[in-house]
Amino acid sequence: MKEKTIDYILRSTWIAVTKMYNEEANKKGSSMATGFALLSIDPDSGTPSTALGPKMGVESTSLSRTLKTMETKGLITRERNPNDGRSVLIHLTEFGEEMRGFSKYVVLSFNEAIKDNISEEDLNTFIKVTDKINELISEKMIFINNKQS
């Protein structure tokens, strides 16, 4: 059997996690993207729409579709930012707060299941490895000596 590449392992694991989250969210007529947005919105003071994309690490076009769906479903409202008239604050509705609670429960349940089934040492090693991968990517250290160019 061929050795799996690191990117394959990361991608297939993330696809499995995404599928799992979407299956849980679908039970409430939602999606992982909506749940992630709900968790990224400040439940007390709202979140500027311009800050939400970078906070979530998503492109503005994807975020716009998600926010439109959330607004249609009555999860959020958009209000003019009193501190900056050019900006819009995203606020959770009562239903949005309820669904945020569900999303938080799902994420914390996943974390607990992982912690219950993986040793603290292995989990710490996993975190160190993924932190290092992110560091190598952000510092553009992956293709510095690319001999294929």
C-alpha positions in Angstrom: 0.0 0.0 0.0 1.2 3.5 -0.9 2.0 5.9 1.9 -0.7 8.6 2.3 0.6 12.1 1.8 0.1 14.6 4.7 -2.2 16.8 2.6 -4.4 13.8 1.8 -4.7 13.0 5.5 -5.5 16.6 6.5 -8.0 16.9 3.6 -9.8 13.6 4.2 -10.0 14.3 7.9 -11.4 17.8 7.4 -14.0 16.4 4.8 -15.1 13.8 7.4 -15.4 16.5 10.1 -17.3 18.8 7.7 -19.7 16.0 6.8 -20.3 15.1 10.5 -21.0 18.8 11.4 -23.3 19.2 8.4 -25.2 16.1 9.3 -25.8 17.4 12.9 -26.6 20.9 11.6 -29.1 19.4 9.1 -31.1 18.0 12.0 -32.0 21.6 12.8 -32.3 22.7 9.2 -28.9 24.4 9.3 -25.4 23.9 8.0 -21.8 24.0 9.3 -21.2 27.4 7.6 -24.2 28.8 9.4 -23.1 27.3 12.7 -19.6 28.7 12.3 -21.0 32.1 11.6 -23.3 32.0 14.6 -20.3 31.1 16.8 -18.3 34.0 15.3 -20.9 36.7 16.0 -20.6 38.4 19.4 -23.9 37.6 21.1 -23.9 40.7 23.2 -22.8 43.6 21.0 -22.9 42.1 17.6 -20.1 41.9 15.1 -19.2 44.3 12.2 -19.8 42.5 8.9 -16.4 43.6 7.7 -14.8 41.8 10.7 -16.7 38.6 10.3 -15.1 37.3 7.2 -11.5 37.6 8.5 -12.6 36.2 11.9 -14.0 33.2 10.1 -11.3 32.9 7.5 -13.7 33.0 4.6 -14.1 35.1 1.4 -16.6 37.9 1.4 -18.7 36.3 -1.4 -19.2 33.1 0.6 -19.9 35.1 3.7 -22.5 37.2 1.9 -24.5 34.1 0.8 -24.3 32.7 4.3 -25.5 35.9 5.9 -28.3 36.3 3.4 -29.5 32.7 4.2 -29.2 33.4 8.0 -31.2 36.7 7.6 -33.9 34.9 5.6 -34.1 32.2 8.3 -34.5 34.8 11.0 -31.1 34.0 12.7 -29.6 37.5 12.4 -30.4 41.2 11.8 -28.3 43.8 10.2 -28.1 47.2 11.7 -26.1 50.3 10.9 -23.0 50.6 13.1 -23.5 53.6 15.4 -19.8 54.1 15.5 -19.2 53.9 11.8 -22.1 54.8 9.4 -20.3 52.9 6.5 -20.4 49.7 8.4 -23.1 47.2 9.4 -23.4 45.3 12.7 -24.6 41.7 12.6 -26.8 40.8 15.6 -28.2 37.5 16.6 -32.0 37.2 17.0 -33.5 35.2 19.8 -33.7 32.3 17.3 -30.1 32.9 16.3 -29.0 32.8 20.0 -30.9 29.5 20.4 -29.1 28.0 17.3 -25.8 29.4 18.5 -26.3 27.4 21.6 -26.9 24.3 19.5 -23.8 25.0 17.4 -21.7 25.4 20.6 -23.1 22.1 22.0 -22.1 20.3 18.8 -18.5 21.7 18.8 -18.0 21.0 22.5 -19.4 17.5 22.1 -16.9 16.8 19.3 -14.0 18.2 21.4 -15.1 16.0 24.4 -15.3 12.9 22.2 -11.8 13.5 20.9 -10.4 14.2 24.3 -12.1 11.0 25.7 -10.6 8.9 22.9 -7.1 10.4 22.3 -4.5 10.7 25.0 -3.4 14.1 26.1 0.1 13.4 24.9 -1.1 12.5 21.4 -3.4 15.4 21.3 -0.6 17.8 22.3 1.6 16.3 19.6 -1.2 16.7 17.0 -1.5 20.4 18.0 2.2 21.0 17.8 2.4 19.4 14.3 -0.6 21.3 12.9 0.8 24.6 14.4 4.2 23.9 12.7 2.5 23.1 9.4 0.6 26.4 9.7 3.8 28.3 10.6 5.6 26.8 7.6 2.8 27.8 5.3 2.4 31.3 6.7 6.1 32.0 6.5 6.2 30.6 3.0 8.7 28.0 3.9 7.2 25.1 1.8 8.4 25.9 -1.7 11.5 28.0 -1.0 13.8 25.4 -2.7 11.3 24.2 -5.3 13.4 22.4 -7.9 10.5 21.9 -10.3 10.3 25.5 -11.4 
